[in-house]
Amino acid sequence: LHMGKTMKEDLTVVVKYIKQLYPPEFNVFSTYAELYHNYFASQAKKNAESHLEDKDIYLLLSWVHNIYPKDMRKDHVLAEELEKVKLGSLLPSSLSKELEKRYLDSEEATVKNSLSKCLDKEIQRWKEDKEPEKLNGHFQSELLAIFVIQSIYSGQKRAKDISTAVGEELSHRLSKELPAFLKSYKDAFEDFKEKSKKHRYYKPILIANINNCWNFRDYAEKNMAEKDDNKASILSTLGNIENSGFDVLLQQLFAQLKPIYKKFTENKWDSSSEIMNEIIKTTSKHISDFRTLKDPFYHAIVEKIHSRLVKEYIVRLLKRKVSLKTPAQQQNLAQHISKNAADLEAFCTSNGSQATWLNSALPKLAEIIRLQDLGAIKIEVATLATTYPDIRKRHLEAFLHIKANLSRSELKSILGYLADSTGSTPPGAPLFSNINVS
């Protein structure tokens, strides 16, 4: 700093007062500039070849790439004269490259180490007998994502402050660190999930970890290129953590719902409104626990519940337990299904489900049961297949068991129509492909 300040001040005096005292051919400014530069460069070289701490390497590289060429040589008083002198760099290229490598190795190791310590602290927190902190009503370890992202970002910024090339090299090296950290985080989360089921705050910790994914997801979406493989890896790992957490949170609810759904076929769909009320009441108790999820995750879990409620209902309709011979009986069942569908939709929508794509499945099935005209049934089947392209013949055949007044040829005709109108492309949001027909 002293040498830099002295060189800048002295050369300013040369430009302003001394240069005009000599004839131009003396190139007096060049003489001064070269002597100062050579001395400064020899001292920089001497320092570079001695044992340096990491912060000293950073400072020396900052002088070589940044402070010396930009702050001093581009000084508004000196720039024009220094352009004519062509002084070169403070350090030989080979020595500069060696320092850069030492700096990059050290910075990479520092970031890796701090991320590893951060994960260890987080795992330790899970083991404590404490409820996770809440922010705006949501469980989370807010500092985890902030610390991890900040560690990587700060490292990249420090390197970029040395030079663009050094910044790019460190960014390239650190680009693998976030995906690697998240994989370790996922493994630790899975370990906790399996081994800590009796932990007093098991569910709140699961919810906090799902919520932690949001800041990582937001960072990747906003700061990484669409074609970056690391981005795909990060989003995939986060999706695994989220879905793995959702599966555990929903286990108890789905286990409680199964025997209630069985009542539909056991009672031949009599008192179906009461059964649907029981399903809604049971689900409602669980949904209140999920309000501690951040909004995107709350909507995602409610959508999973919505999908499961509709799917389980369809499963019961495909069980071949009910076979109705008269149009009046079929009309009656269609009314029950329509009423159940309306109640289910109202419940899920009021609890924040945005899965509107599910809402037409049961009404369309009810309509197929209600209709008696073969042509009208075929049109309704075609509409159903367009909306839910993953429906297959086996699903429709099991469902049409309900309509016992269809002749074999009529049944074959309807099933053939489905085959013609169903595309082979998998749907974005599957419904029927998750349903096995026994």
N, C-alpha and C positions, 0 to 999 in steps of 0.2 A: 504494500500500500504506500509506504514511504517513497520507494523508488518510482512508482507510478506517478505519485503526486509531484515529486521533484521533476521528473522528466517532462510532465505536462506543463508545469509552471515555467520551467527554464526555457523550453522550446517556444512558449508563448512570448517570453521576453526577447528571444532571438528574432522571432517573426516581427514583433512590433518595433523593437528599438535597435537591434544589433545588425540585422541583415543589411539595412540601407547604408551602413557605415563602410561596407566593403564593396568592391567592384563585383558585378554579377558573375563573372567567370570564376570567382573564388568559390562559388556554390557553398557559401558559408553555412546555410541552413542544413544542407545535406550532410556536411561534415559533423555538425553537432548531433543531428538526428541519428546518424549511423553509430557514432561513438556511444551515445546514450543507449541505443537499441542493443548494440553488441554487449555492453555491460549487463543490461537487464536480461538479455537472452542467456548470457553465461551463468548468471545467478539462478535463473529459472532452471537451466539444465543441471546445475549443481544440486539444486533442491530435488529435482525429479529423479536423480540417480541415488539420492539418500533414502533411508527408511522413512516412509511417510504414513501417517494415520489416514484413515478413510476420508475424514473431513478435509485434511490437507490436500489430498489428491483432488477432491471436488473443487477446492479453492483454486488450485493451480490450473486445472482444466478450464475453470471459469475465466481465468486470466487469459489463457491461450486462445480460447475460442470466442470469448464474449467481451470481457472488460477491455482488454488491450486493443483488439481490432475495432470494436464498436464504440466504446466510450472515449478512448484516447485518440485513436487515429481518425475518427470521424468527427472530432471536436471542430466546431464551426470556425475557429481561428486557425487551426492547424491543418485541416483536411486537404486544402488545395496544395499546400507545400509538400505534405507527406505523400500525396499521390505521385509526385515526381520522383520520390526517393526509392520507392519499392523496397521496403524494409524486410519483407518476409515474415515468417511466424516466430513466436518466442521460443518454440521448441522444434527440434528436428521431427519430421513426420513419424519416423520409427518409434521415437521416444513417446511422442504424443499418443500414438496408437497403443503402445504398451500400457500407458497410464489409463487410457480409456477402457482397455480390457480389464485392468485391475478394478477400476471403478464399477464397471458393469457387473463383474462377478460378485463384488462385495454388495452392491445394491440389490441384486437378484437374491442373494443369500439372506440379506436383511429382511426383505419383504416376505420371503418364504417362512423365515423364522417367526416373524411377528404374526403371520396368519396361523401358523401352527399353535402358537401360544394362545391366540385369541380363541381358537376352537377348544383347546384344553380348558380354558376358563369357562366357556359356554357349557361344556359337558359337566363341569363341576357344579355349575349353577343348577342344572337339572337334578342333580343328586341331593341338593339341599332341600330341607323340608319347608319350602316356601312357595307360595303361589306366585306365578310370574307377575310382573308389573303390568298395569293397564294404562293405555293411552287412548283417550277418547272412547273408552268402553271396550277396547280390544286388547286381549292378551298379546304381549310381544316382548322380544329382547331387542328393542329398537337399536341399541348401540352395536349389535353384532354386524349388521349389514353396513352401517355407517363406518365402523372401524375398518372392515375388510376393504370396502370400496375406496375409502380414503387412503389406506396404505398403498394400494396399487396406483391410485391417481396421483398421490403425492410423489411417489417414486418416479412416475412417468414425467411429471411436471419438472421435478428437479433436474432430470436428465435433459429435458427439452431446453431448460434454461442454460445448459452448457452449450449445446448446439442442436440443430434439427436432426443431424445424422445420429448423434448419440441418443437423442430422445427416441428416434424411430427404432434404433437397435434395442433399447431397453423395453420399449412398448412391445416389440416383437417377442422378446424373451418373457415378459410378464403376461403376455396374452394367454398363456396356458395356465397361469396361476389361479385365476378365478374358477375356471372349470375344474381344476384339480382340487381346490379348496372345497367346492360344492360337492364333489364326489365323496371326499372325506366326511363332510358334514352329513351327507345322506347316509353313509355307512354308520356314523355315530348315532344318527336319528333312528335308524332301523334297529340298532343294538338296544337303544333305550326302549323303543317300542315293544320289543320282544321280552326284555328282561325286567321291565319296571311296571308291569301291569298293576301291581299292588301299591304303587306309589300314591300317596295321598292326593297329589295334584297331577295325576297322570293325564287326564283329559285337558286341563288348562295348559300343560306343557306341550302337548301335541298341537293344540290350537295356536299357541305362541310360535311354534316352529313353522306351522303352515303360514301364519301371518308374516314371519321373517322373510319368506320367499318373495313377498311383494316388492320390497326395495331392490332386491337383486334382479328381479324380473324387469322392473321399471328401468333400472340402470342399463341392462342389456338391450332392451327395446330402443332406448333413446340414444345410446352411445356406440352401438356396434353395427357394422354394415350387415345388410340383409344376407349377403352370400358368405359371411364369415362362419367358418365351421365351428369356431369356439362359441359363437352365439347359439347355434343349433344345439351344441352340447350342453350349454348352460340352461337353456329353456327346457331341454329334455330332462335334465337332472332335477330341475325345480318342479316340473310336472310330476315326476316320480315321487318326490317328497310330498307334494300336495295330495296326490291321489292315494298314496299309501296312508297318509293321515286321515283322509276322508273315509277310507275303507274301515279303519278301526273305529272312528267316531260313529259310523252308521251300523256297525255290526249288531249292537244290542237292539236298535230300533227294528232292523230287518228281521231279526230272530223273533221279536215279539209280534210282528205283523203276520208272519207265515201262518200260524194257526187261525188267526182271524179271517184271513182270505179263504181258508179251506171251508169256512162256514157257508160261503156263497153256494158251492156245489152240494155241500151236505144238506142244505135247506132248499135245494132246487130253486134258488134265487128268491124264495119267499123271505120276507122281512129284510130285503137287501138294503133298505134305507138305514135300518138300525145297525147293520154290519158296517156300512160305510161310515156312519157316525162314530162307531167304535174305532175304525181305522184312523179317522181324522183326529179323534181325541188322543189316541196313543201317539200319533205322529207329532201332534201339537206340543206335547210335553217335552219331546226331544228337541224340537226346533228352537225353543226358547234358550237352550244351552248354546246353540250355534250363533247366537247374536254377538258373541265375543270374537267371532271371526271378522276380519276386515271385509268391507262390502263385496269386493269381487269374489272372495272365497265363500262368503255367506250365500251369494247368488248361485255360485257353482254347486255348493252342497245341497241347496234347496232344489236346484235343477236335477241333481242326482236322485233326490227323494221323489220328486215329481215323476221322473222317468220310471223309477222302481214301482211307484204306486200304480201307474198305468200298465206297466208290464205285468205285474202280478195279477191284475184284473184280467188281462188278456189270457194269461196262463190258465186261469180258472175257466174261461170261455172255451179253451181248446182241449179241455179234459175229457170230452165225449161223455160227460155224466148226465147231460140233459138232452132229451130228444123230443121235440114238440111236433105233433102231427097237424094241428089245426091252425089256421091263420090267426084266430083269436088268441090262442096261447102264445103264439109268436109275437103278436102285437103287444101283449101284456109284458113279455120279457123285454121287448125293445124299449118299452116305456121305463121299466126298472133301470135298464142300462143307461138310458138318456138321463134319467134323474141322478143316478150315481155319478155319471160323467160330469154333469153340471156342478154337483156338490164338490167333486174332486178338483175341478178347474177353479172354482171360486176359492176354495181353501188354499190351493197352491199359489194362485195369483195374489191373494191377500197377504201371503207370507213372502212375497218377493220373487217368485219364480218367473223367469223371463223365457221359459221354454214353451213358447206359444205353439211350436211345431207339434207338440204332443196333444194339443187340445182336440184335434179332429179325429183321432184314432177311434175312440169308443163311440162317438156319435155315428161315425161311418159304419162301424160294425153293427150298431143298433139298427141302422137304416137297412142294411142287407137282411137282417132278421125280419124286419117289418114288411119289406116289399114282397109281393107275390108274383108280379109279372117278370118273366124270365129276362126279357130285354132290359128292363129297368135294373134288375139285379146285376146284369153284366156291366151296365154303365157304372153302377156304384162300385163294383169290384175294380173296374179300370181306374176310377178316380182314386180309390184306396191305394192301388198299386203305384199310381203316379206320385202320390204324397209320401208313401212308404215303400220305396223301390226294393227294400230287402225282404218283403213278404214273399213267401214261396208257396208252391202248390200244397206242400204238406201242412202248412199253417191253415190255408183256406179249406182244405179237405176236412181237417179236424174241426174247424169252426162250423162248416156247413152241416156237420152231424146234427146240429141243433135243429136244422130245417128238415124234419123227417118226411115231409110231403114232397120232396124233390125226387123225381125218378132218376135212375142210373144215367140215362142219356142226358138229362138236364144237368146233372152234377158234372158229368164229363165235359159238357159244352161250356159250363162256367169255368171249370178248371183250365180248360184249353185256352180260354180267353185271357186268363191271368198270365199264362206262359207267354202269350203273344205280346202282352203289353208291359212285361217286366224287363227292365234293362239289366245288363250284367254288371254295370258299374256299381261299386259299393256306395252306399249313401253316406252323407256327411255325418248324420246323427242316426245310428242304427237303433231300431226298436225291435223288429221281429227277428233279426239275425241272432239276438241274444236269447231267443225263446226256443227251447227244445220241445219237440212234440213227441209225447210218449206213444 
